[in-house]
Amino acid sequence: MNHVLIIGAGGVANVVVHKCAEDKNTFHKITLASRTLAKCDAIAAAVKAKHGVTIDTRQIDADDVPALTRLLEELRPQLVLNIALPYQDLHIMDACLAAGINYLDTANYEPPEEAKFEYKWQWAYDGRYRARGIMALLGSGFDPGVTNVFTAYIKKHLLDEIHELDIIDANAGDHGLPFATNFNPEINIREITADARHWENGAWQTTPALSHKRVFDFPQIGEKNIYMMYHEELESLVKHFPEIKTARFWMTFSDNYLNHLKVLENVGMTSIEPVMYEGREIIPIQFLKAVLPDPASLGPRTKGKTCIGCVAKGKKDGKDKTVYIYNICDHEEAYKETGSQAISYTTGVPAMIGAKMMLKNTWRAAGVRNMEQFDPDPFLEELAAYGLPWEVKEL
Ligand code: NDP
């Protein structure tokens, strides 16, 4: 019997639980645990109403490794899906290691005191996971996640050699509010305000945040400004495909979004350095998160589409070729189906598919793995079947 423990009860976890409940042949038993039990119970009630599936719920602080290890030893699930925040990654990996349980997440570890995400901390568990005979699948969301699988698909079917890779993420959704982030505001703002990094001729190049801008014509959406930034999948992709000479990540931002962000940054509200306020230490970005709209509240009001994909240039049969592989997801349809908007939907569906690949032993290894290290075909087939169809174009 396949039993999964899902940790976290935010917008993404809501989609993951809905999607796991939809596939009763793979996910026989689902337990949802998070810091706030009421949020788990609300998701469980919605899933019961929609799919008739009972979700067990538990309260857990995933940063308390002994308590989480006890929970894992009590429940003995086949797999833990970490859908909490990147700060919890290592604690959850530690508990999985202690209890001998497989692990999956959607975002790589970031130390709370430093806005810097890197795979080195999680890759360092490889030897211990191998020795324990368990697997960790890192970054099974959309980007990272599907973008890694798209790259593996390009290498397997479309290009003999990939020379240039551009991952391009558009959110053309409109929630009608002056300023809001579409996933956890703290993680989102830390990511966007960090220096941009891209890979060029065998080395990382660092440039100031949002200093490279282009225009890209997205299918079904049209032209949008895209800005280069650093994103975690670049690190694993250039490691696993050393032929890639240039790798960049781009995201769309409206002028309105960037103006708000600039002001917040200029007045110090995006800082992660603690400040004293009325005798108490507070971290400005955490206070900002508390006053910004909860991303989950954007679901019912967001209209429009997301388009995320990879443009790869390289050689096929000795000739130059450029291909584009992408998915388009509609905010309103995602909300109608799950009660979460497209950002959560495009992350939650691949998390469920990654879990399915592990539970069915389609993707199996002992140790710590990234998505591009497995056969992309079965994953992409399931992805399309569970709500995220994808297209390939030659440019
Ligand atoms: P939310 O902030 O909406 O939800 C996070 C959940 O984790 C909350 O329920 C929170 O509990 C819970 N949590 C936080 N700390 C702990 C803890 N110590 N123990 C137990 N539970 C905890 O985030 P999202 O749902 O938007 O995002 C979830 C993850 O998905 C993040 O890691 C994010 O980076 C990742 N992501 C990945 C993407 C991809 O494409 N790869 C894209 C978008 C997001 P509480 O409710 O009590 O605060």
Residues whose N, C-alpha, C, O or C-beta is under 5 A from the ligand:
A	BS01	NDP	G8 A9 G10 G11 V12 A13 S34 R35 T36 K39 I60 D61 A62 D63 I83 A84 L85 P86 T106 A107 G141 F142 D143 P144 F183 N184 I187 I343 T347
